[in-house]
Amino acid sequence: MKTKAYSGRLAACVIAASLAVAGCAEMQQASQGQRTAAGAGAGALAGAGLGALIGDSSRSAAVGAGIGAVVGGIAGYNWQGVKRDVRASGADSLGVDVVEMPDGSLKVNIPSTVSFDTGRYELKPALLPVLDSVSNALVQHPELSAVALGHTDSTGSDSTNQTLSLNRAQAVTNYLSSQGVQSSRLLAQGRSSAEPVGDNSTQQGRAMNRRVELFLYASE
């Protein structure tokens, strides 16, 4: 009788463990499916991880601080030639920062002074040589992709700022695409005023917040 009882308990444990494993597998598959759906706009090169990272507003600030690890980017990618060309296009004189990030990505920070007029999303002519150098790098190096994040200050409604920030990011990626970069290697996201880098109570701070951050990364 004890043997039968023990066998019964053992069988129950095995069944419970099997159900738990199956449940975990289903949850993992569902999670992977969600990440894949979120990343579809980034194209096959960027994959699900990038879409999940960009789409999660609580983690969007991690772009440029963890993008390489998430998308399988090549840490330690040699950006010297790209940085040299972008700076030679006039980036430094325009106040466009070109910075290598710890994760291996390259951040091109485009301030409002050279990107867009207030409330507009048409690219200023002065910025085009810089974007031309970025597009040349993307064309010459097919292992590279780019993510453009548009930002606004806190002036105006959230819905207006969201639309404006997305339009500004898309203006950048649309221009890169017009210069021969495959759209599957480009992603645009609007972050509205959710991620300020300056004090929105001051004119200078608001100007700092109106920007487009363009991240270049290399995939394995």
Secondary structure per residue as TSV (DSSP state, phi and psi in degrees):
chain	resnum	aa	ss	phi	psi
A	1	M	-	360.0	-42.7
A	2	K	H	-62.4	-38.9
A	3	T	H	-63.2	-41.9
A	4	K	H	-65.3	-42.0
A	5	A	H	-63.6	-42.2
A	6	Y	H	-63.9	-42.4
A	7	S	H	-63.0	-37.9
A	8	G	H	-64.7	-43.5
A	9	R	H	-65.4	-39.2
A	10	L	H	-62.9	-43.9
A	11	A	H	-62.6	-39.8
A	12	A	H	-63.7	-40.0
A	13	C	H	-64.6	-42.4
A	14	V	H	-62.0	-43.1
A	15	I	H	-63.4	-44.0
A	16	A	H	-62.9	-41.8
A	17	A	H	-64.7	-39.7
A	18	S	H	-63.6	-41.7
A	19	L	H	-63.7	-39.3
A	20	A	H	-64.0	-43.7
A	21	V	H	-64.0	-42.4
A	22	A	H	-62.6	-41.7
A	23	G	H	-62.7	-41.9
A	24	C	H	-63.6	-40.0
A	25	A	H	-64.1	-41.2
A	26	E	H	-64.7	-41.8
A	27	M	H	-62.8	-40.4
A	28	Q	H	-65.0	-42.6
A	29	Q	H	-63.9	-40.9
A	30	A	H	-64.4	-42.4
A	31	S	H	-63.5	-42.1
A	32	Q	H	-63.7	-37.9
A	33	G	H	-64.2	-40.9
A	34	Q	H	-63.9	-42.5
A	35	R	H	-65.5	-39.0
A	36	T	H	-64.4	-41.9
A	37	A	H	-63.6	-41.4
A	38	A	H	-65.7	-31.4
A	39	G	T	-93.0	4.3
A	40	A	G	-60.0	-35.3
A	41	G	G	-66.7	-19.0
A	42	A	G	-83.7	-8.9
A	43	G	H	84.4	171.1
A	44	A	H	-63.8	-30.3
A	45	L	H	-66.7	-43.1
A	46	A	H	-74.0	-39.7
A	47	G	H	79.7	-178.0
A	48	A	H	-70.0	-34.6
A	49	G	H	-60.6	-42.0
A	50	L	H	-64.5	-43.4
A	51	G	H	-61.2	-40.0
A	52	A	H	-66.2	-39.1
A	53	L	H	-67.3	-48.7
A	54	I	H	-68.8	-37.4
A	55	G	H	-73.1	-19.2
A	56	D	-	-92.7	107.1
A	57	S	T	-62.9	-28.0
A	58	S	T	-71.6	-18.1
A	59	R	T	-114.2	-0.9
A	60	S	G	-61.6	-27.1
A	61	A	G	-67.0	-15.1
A	62	A	G	-79.0	-8.7
A	63	V	T	-61.9	129.8
A	64	G	T	89.5	-7.5
A	65	A	T	-122.5	-8.2
A	66	G	S	-157.1	10.8
A	67	I	H	-65.3	-36.6
A	68	G	H	-62.7	-44.5
A	69	A	H	-66.5	-36.6
A	70	V	H	-71.9	-43.1
A	71	V	H	-94.4	3.1
A	72	G	T	76.0	30.7
A	73	G	B	-67.6	161.1
A	74	I	-	-87.4	104.3
A	75	A	T	-68.1	141.1
A	76	G	T	80.2	18.5
A	77	Y	-	-61.2	141.2
A	78	N	-	-81.7	101.3
A	79	W	-	-94.4	3.5
A	80	Q	H	-56.2	-46.9
A	81	G	H	-65.1	-41.8
A	82	V	H	-65.3	-46.0
A	83	K	H	-60.4	-42.9
A	84	R	H	-61.0	-44.8
A	85	D	H	-68.4	-40.8
A	86	V	H	-65.6	-42.6
A	87	R	I	-67.4	-36.9
A	88	A	I	-66.7	-21.2
A	89	S	I	-77.1	-4.4
A	90	G	I	110.3	11.1
A	91	A	I	-58.9	-45.6
A	92	D	H	-61.5	-44.6
A	93	S	H	-68.8	-23.1
A	94	L	H	-90.6	-5.8
A	95	G	T	82.9	17.7
A	96	V	-	-86.9	114.1
A	97	D	E	-82.7	137.0
A	98	V	E	-123.3	109.3
A	99	V	E	-131.7	131.5
A	100	E	E	-76.9	131.5
A	101	M	-	-95.5	157.4
A	102	P	T	-58.2	-26.3
A	103	D	T	-82.1	-6.6
A	104	G	S	104.5	-3.0
A	105	S	-	-86.6	167.5
A	106	L	E	-118.8	124.1
A	107	K	E	-102.9	125.6
A	108	V	E	-110.6	105.0
A	109	N	E	-93.2	117.6
A	110	I	E	-105.5	108.9
A	111	P	E	-77.9	165.7
A	112	S	H	-66.4	-24.5
A	113	T	H	-63.3	-24.8
A	114	V	H	-122.7	-0.7
A	115	S	H	-100.0	-60.1
A	116	F	-	-143.2	150.3
A	117	D	-	-74.8	163.2
A	118	T	T	-57.9	126.9
A	119	G	T	73.9	9.0
A	120	R	-	-119.2	165.0
A	121	Y	-	-134.1	18.9
A	122	E	S	-82.9	132.4
A	123	L	-	-66.0	138.4
A	124	K	-	-77.5	141.3
A	125	P	G	-56.0	-32.5
A	126	A	G	-63.1	-24.9
A	127	L	G	-82.5	-20.5
A	128	L	H	-60.1	-40.0
A	129	P	H	-59.8	-34.8
A	130	V	H	-66.6	-45.2
A	131	L	H	-67.3	-31.2
A	132	D	H	-62.2	-40.9
A	133	S	H	-67.8	-35.8
A	134	V	H	-66.9	-44.4
A	135	S	H	-64.4	-37.3
A	136	N	H	-61.3	-41.3
A	137	A	H	-64.2	-41.1
A	138	L	H	-68.1	-37.3
A	139	V	H	-68.9	-42.1
A	140	Q	H	-75.1	-22.0
A	141	H	-	-124.5	88.2
A	142	P	T	-65.2	-10.8
A	143	E	T	-79.3	-5.2
A	144	L	E	-96.8	145.9
A	145	S	E	-133.6	171.3
A	146	A	E	-141.7	146.6
A	147	V	E	-124.5	126.1
A	148	A	E	-108.0	125.6
A	149	L	E	-114.0	119.4
A	150	G	E	-93.1	141.2
A	151	H	E	-133.9	150.9
A	152	T	-	-127.4	173.0
A	153	D	-	-85.4	-173.5
A	154	S	S	-87.8	0.6
A	155	T	-	-69.5	133.9
A	156	G	S	93.9	172.6
A	157	S	-	-77.2	160.6
A	158	D	H	-61.1	-41.5
A	159	S	H	-66.4	-40.3
A	160	T	H	-64.9	-44.3
A	161	N	H	-65.6	-37.1
A	162	Q	H	-64.0	-46.1
A	163	T	H	-63.4	-43.6
A	164	L	H	-64.3	-43.7
A	165	S	H	-65.3	-38.3
A	166	L	H	-67.6	-43.3
A	167	N	H	-60.9	-37.4
A	168	R	H	-68.1	-42.8
A	169	A	H	-63.4	-41.1
A	170	Q	H	-69.1	-31.2
A	171	A	H	-60.7	-37.9
A	172	V	H	-69.4	-50.7
A	173	T	H	-67.3	-34.8
A	174	N	H	-63.5	-38.5
A	175	Y	H	-66.9	-43.7
A	176	L	H	-60.0	-40.0
A	177	S	H	-64.8	-38.6
A	178	S	H	-66.3	-18.3
A	179	Q	T	-95.4	9.9
A	180	G	T	107.1	3.0
A	181	V	-	-82.7	131.7
A	182	Q	-	-61.9	133.3
A	183	S	G	-63.3	-25.6
A	184	S	G	-68.0	-14.1
A	185	R	G	-100.7	8.2
A	186	L	E	-125.6	143.7
A	187	L	E	-140.9	134.3
A	188	A	E	-119.3	136.5
A	189	Q	E	-136.6	140.3
A	190	G	E	-100.4	127.3
A	191	R	-	-107.3	4.4
A	192	S	T	55.2	-134.3
A	193	S	T	-108.6	18.6
A	194	A	S	-73.1	-17.8
A	195	E	S	-129.1	67.7
A	196	P	-	-69.7	147.7
A	197	V	S	-113.6	-5.3
A	198	G	S	-134.0	173.7
A	199	D	-	-82.3	113.9
A	200	N	T	-69.6	-8.0
A	201	S	T	-84.9	-6.3
A	202	T	S	-119.9	153.2
A	203	Q	H	-63.7	-41.1
A	204	Q	H	-64.5	-42.3
A	205	G	H	-64.9	-40.9
A	206	R	H	-63.3	-38.3
A	207	A	H	-63.4	-38.7
A	208	M	H	-64.4	-34.8
A	209	N	H	-75.1	-24.9
A	210	R	S	-82.7	100.0
A	211	R	E	-158.6	165.8
A	212	V	E	-123.9	127.6
A	213	E	E	-102.7	120.4
A	214	L	E	-110.2	116.4
A	215	F	E	-106.4	124.8
A	216	L	E	-103.2	138.7
A	217	Y	E	-145.9	154.2
A	218	A	E	-107.4	131.6
A	219	S	B	-100.1	150.0
A	220	E	-	-70.7	360.0
